[in-house]
């Protein structure tokens, strides 16, 4: 995903309104277009979309981050990720390109294959 695509995705995610699941676009749907063999950096996981949006606002990462929904232990979670790297090594190196306040969060590498599986659990 290019920086412009990530920016557009973050703006779309931030503008989603709460509507019945059958009427809304899947949160983070653009992440599905990324090959499962690629990697992202996970920044955080929240149990509220409002808290996730506040996190993105607080860290000023609208142009970097995308949130998606998953279910863990029968609870809805909002996972915030950034980047599209061809290898896990490239993803680890990508941490150094993040703003210092985001690096301080200790982002970790996650495969898009895992992201796609997690998104499937929220359906």
Buried (B, 14 or more C-beta within 10 A) or exposed (E): BEEEBBBBBBEBBBEBEEEEEEEEEBBBBBBBEBEEEBBBBBBBBBEEBEEBBEBBEEBEBBBBBBBBBBBEEEEBBBBBBBBBBEEEEBBBEBBEEBEEEBEEBEBEBBBBBBBBEBBEEBE
